[in-house]
């Protein structure tokens, strides 16, 4: 895949969702009829997830930790917890 001129990287598109067992799975979002699934990038397995638990990756912190919609982050110096609205 080629990148546009002047572009150094592509935005990673990734989702997470919670399975019936309560475990988060990460990967591609799949909608099939009324079923919402996440296809994991490592094993390529499909996991049915609760639709209201699905969040998209919005970026990474300075340490490389993934941040998802509605996620909370802790400010290192002030120890202030900040949560974004969403899931």
N, C-alpha and C positions, 0 to 999 in steps of 0.2 A: 504494500500500500504506500503510495507516495503522499507527501505532505505538501500543502500549499507553499508557495515561495515565501520565505521569511518566517515560516512556522518551524519551531524547534520541537514541538511535541503535540500529541493529540490528547484531548481530555478523555480521561478514563470514565466510562459509563458503567456503573455497577449498582446493584440493588441488594438490600437485605430484607429478609422477612422471617417471621417466627412460625415454626412448624407447630403442629398440634401437641407435640411433646414439650414445647416451650423453648426449643433450641433455635438460635438464629442461624440461617444459612445465607450465603453470599454468592452473587453471580448475576446471570441475565434474567430479566423479568419476562415471564411467559403468561399470556392470557389465552385461555382455551375455553370457549363457552363461558360458563359461570365460574370456572376454576382458575385460581391464580397460583402460579408456580414460580420457583426460582430454580434455574439450571446452574448447578455449581460449575465453576470454571476448572476445578481440579479433576473431578471424577465424571463430569458431564451427566450426573444423575439429576432427576427432576424431583423436587420436593414441593408438595402442596403447602401453601402458607396462608395465614389469615390475611385477607385483603387490607384490613385496617392496620396491619403491622408493617406494611411495605414502605421502605424509605430509600431514597436515592443518595448515593455518595455525593457529597458536596465539595470535598477536598481533603487535605491532610494537614495535620498540625506540623510545627517545625521539627518534630521528632519522627515524622512519617506515619503517625497513627491516623487511620481513616476516621473522618467525621461524616456522619449521616444526618439527613434532615431530622430535626427534632432532637438531635444529640446534645449532650451537655459537655462543656469543657471546663477545666479548672485552670485559672490563671496562675502561673507559677509563682509570681512575686507577691501577689495580693491574696492568694488562696481563695479568690472569689469564684464561685461556680456560676457559669452562664449557660442557660438553656435556650435553644431556639424553638419557636413555636412550630408545631407540626406533629409528627407521630412520635 
